[in-house]
């Protein structure tokens, strides 16, 4: 199959945003180290007001941090006297309100991540102590009963890449074209997750103008966040083959830059004969799981998130810097890259075959 012409794709690619990550918000009355240490609840509320978050999210975070400040006051402590064990003690505490219970599950992780950002900001204001939120994250404080990050083992990753390569070669050798469009699509589907780290929501919304096969990147940047996913070598061919087949199926007249890359199967049932319906998130999960099973990968690791995690591991093993991880994964800050490194290091330390 001839490679797809990608010239029109690069023309419409979203430009990389020139932004400074971890930029300190504009100074205000409460944004000083002294204010943070003496009245952390007021300083936090003022700082949070400058963040690009939904109003509902700000309300939740303000309430959460307010509880943390109550615990600080009850302990007679300030932010500059805390360590990672203190954060663990707070998360395990029941609080003073009659119906309050110890933090659990996802909320524990939200606390740790918020404290990572708070201490990163305090560092920008002149605080010279450790980022205890980052240390707590590295020590898995806040994980509770939640599942840790899952990665494919080296053998599983090799098996999956081999499946992508051999299946694509078999389709080409057999002269399969439009009649095998679902097979081509599913190979590209797994390729953009394992080979470019895309999340399911990225896959569902992906359009032609985001893909640049000349630079081997998928451009997902948005205002305030640069995200230029590097496509790893093994993933280029499946993506290229699927895009070429799409062009063949729809014709040049429908090569719109905002055409969805992944389409649903509507060959039967309501809406049959239409292959322009966007693939749903649930379908992405099902199709991914089916292809993983074909590579002998089952259980909890047979999911889309594991593919993104494994992409992270491949980047780290390939020598990617924190800055590159931020760029390739669309992360907000270096602390997120450090957390991923710590998670991957823990996975590699497990006995062979137990990378979950």
N, C-alpha and C positions, 0 to 999 in steps of 0.2 A: 504494500500500500504506500502511495506517495505521501510524503510529509505534508501536513496542512500548511497553507500559506498563512503566516502569522503577522503579516505586515499591518493589516487593519487592526489587529488586536493591540499592538504596541501604540498605535496612534491614539487610542482612546484610554490607555492605561491611566489610572488615577495617579496623580503626581505625589511623590513622597512629601509628607508634611515636614516642614523645617521647624521642629519644636524642641524645647529643652525639657527633658524628663526631670522629674523631681524638682521642678522650678519652685522656688519659694513664693507663696502668694504675696500680693502687694501688702506692705506693712499696714497694720491698723492698730487701734488702741490696745488690743489685747495680745497682739502677736509679738511677744518678747519672751525671752527665756525666764525672766523674773515672774511674769504673769503665769506662764505655764507651770512653774514650780509652786506658786502660791495660790492661784485660783485656776486649777487645770480644767474644771468644768466650763468656766466662762471662756477660757482661751481655746478650748476644743470646739465649742459651739461657734465661735467667731471664725476659726480656721476652717471648719467644715463648711461654713457658708460659702467659702470661696471655691470649693471643690465642684467638679462637674458631675454631680450626682442627682438623681431624682429627689424631689421633695420628700417623698415617702421614705426613701432610703436614709436621707439625712435625719428624719424624725426617729427612725429605728436606731441609728448609730448614736444619736445624741442621748437617747434613753439608755442604751447599753453603756456608754462611757460614763453617764451619770451614776450608774450603779457602781462602776469601777471606782469612781471618785469617792463615793460613800464608803467603800471598803478601805480606800487609802486613808481617809480621815479617821475611820474607826481604828486603824492600825497605827495611827500617828506617823504616817510615812509620806514622803514626797516622791515624785517621779525619779529624781536623781539618786534615790537610795534603794531602788528596786533591783532584783536580779531575776533570772529565769524561774527559780523556785518560787519566788513570790507570785509570779503570774500563775503558776500551777496551783498554789494555795488559794488564790482568788477564784480560779475556775472551779475548784472543788468545794468552795464555801457555799453555804446555803443562804447567806445574806440575812439581813435583819427583818425584812418584811415577813409577816406571818405565812404567806403562801409562796414565798420565793424558794426555789430549789437550786441545787448546784447546777452550773452550766453544763450542757451536754451537746453532743453531736455537732452539727454544722455551726451553731452559735459559738462554740468554743473556738473553732478555727477562725471565725469572724473576729473575735476578740484579739487573737494573736496577730492577725493580719493588720487590724487597725492599730495595734500597739507598735507593730513594725513601722508603719507609716508615721505614727506620732514621733517615735524616737529618731527616725530619719529626718524629720522636720526640726526636731530639737537640735540635731547635729548642725543643721544649716543655720540655726540661731546662736551657735557657739557652744553647745553642750559637748563636752569632751569624753563623756563616759561611753560605755558599751551600748549598742542597740539591743536591749534585753528582749525586745519583741522578736528580733531576728534570731537571737540565740535560742529563745523558746521554740521558735519554729524549727530550727535545726535539730533541737532535742525532741521534736515531736510532741511538745506540750500542746494540748488542745486537740490531739487526735481522738482522744476518747475511744469510743467503740467504732469509729468510722474506719472504713477500709483504707489502708495506705495506698500510695500510688502504685499502679500495676504496670509492669513493663514486660514485653516479650523477652524470653531468654534468647541468647545468641542463636541457638539452634532453631527456635521457632521463627525468629526473624529471617534467617537464611531460607527456611522452608517456604515462608510466605513470598519472599522476593523471587525465589525459584519458580513458584507457582505463577506469579505474574508474568515472568519472562517466558516460561515454556507454554503457557496457555495462549499468550499473544502470538508466539511463533507458530503454534499449531493452527490457530485461526487463519493466519496468513498463508501457511502451507496448504491448507485445505481450500483456500480461495473463498473463505467466508466473508460476506459483506454485510449488507443491510439486514439480511435475515438473522444475523447474529448480533444485532445491535445491543441487546441487553447484556450479553457477555462482554462486549467491548466497554460498555458503560460501567459495568461493575468492576472491571479491572482498573479503569481510570478512577473510579470512586475510592477504592482502597489505596490507589497510588497517591491521591492528593492528601490522604490522611496519614499514611505511613511515610510518604516521601516528601510531604510539605507541611505536615503538622496541622492541617485544617480541622477545626471543630465541626460538629454536625451542622450547627447553625450557619457556619461559613459555607459548607458544601451546598446546603439548601438554597442559599442566596447567590451563589457564585454565577457570574456572568462572563461572557467572552472577553470583555475589555479588561478583566482582571488578570488574564493569563498572558504572560510574555515568555514564549518558548525560545526566543533568541537569547535573552538574559537568564532564562530558566528561573523565573520568579513568578509568584502569584501576589499581586498587589492588592492589599486589603486595608490600606491606610485610611484613616479618617481624621477629622480635625482633632488635634491634641494627641494623636497616637499613631506613630509610624508602624506599619506592619507589612513587611516585604518578605514573604515566605520564600526561602530558597528551596527550589525543587531539587532533590537529590537525584543523582544520575540514573538509578534504576527506575525511577518514576516517570522520566521524560517520555519514553517510548509509549507506554500505555495511554498517557494523556494525549500525546500527539495523534495516536491512532484513532482515539475516540473523537477528537475534534475534527479530524479528516473525514471520518464516517458521518458525523453530524452534517458537515458541509455537503457531503454527497446526498444525504437523505433529504435535507431541506432545500438545497440549491443555493446559489450565490445570492438570490433575491432576498433570502431570509437570513443573511449573515449579519444581522443587527448586532452592534457592539453590546447591547444589553440583553441579548438572548441568553436564557438560562443554559448553563452547561449540562446540568443533570436533569433528565426528564423522566416522567413516570411511565410505567407500562400500562397503556390503555387499549391493548389489543383485544380485550374481551370485556364484556359487561357494559355498563353505562359509559357513554363517551368513547366507545371503541373506534378505532381507526385514527384517533387523535393521539399524537405522540408529543404534544407540546405542553403537557401538564407537569408542573414542577414536582419533583420527587419530594415526598414528605419526610420529616425527621424519623418517623417510625419505620418508613421504608428503607431509609439509609441504614438504620440499625439492623434491620432484618437482612438486607443484602450483604452488609459487611460481615455479619455473623455467618452467613452461608458460605462465603468465600473463605473465611478463616477456618471453618470446619473442613473445607476442601484441602487445607494445608495441614490438617491434623491438630488445629488449635481449638480447644473447647474450654468450657468452664468460664470462670470470671474474667479471664484474660481475652476471651473472644468478644471484644467490644470496641467501639469506635474510640473511646477515651484512651484505651491501651495503645492504640496505634499512634495517637498524638504523643503520649508519654514516650513511646519507643523512638519516635522521631527526635525527641529531646535527647534521648540517650545516644542516638547515632551522631547527633551534632556534637555532644560533649566528647564522645570517643574520637571524633574527628578534629578535636582541638578548638572548638568554637569558644570565643570569649564571651563574657557576660553581655557586652554591648551587642554582639551578634545574636545571642539568644533573645535579647530584648527586641531586636529588629525582626528576626525571623519568626518569632512567636507572637509579636504584638503585645509584649508585656508593658506594664506601666512604669516599672522601676527595677533597679538592680537587685533589690531584696527578693523579688520574685524569681529572678534567675538563680540567685544563691539558694533559695529554697528548693528549686528544681534539681540543682546539683546535689544537694544533701539527700533528696529523695532517691535520686539515681544511685548515689554512692551506697545508700542502705540496701537498695535492691541488688547491686552487684556483690555485696558482702554476704548475701544469702547463699545457702548451698545450691549447687547446680539444679536447675529445674524448678526453683522456688522464687521466681521473680515477681511475685505478687504480694 
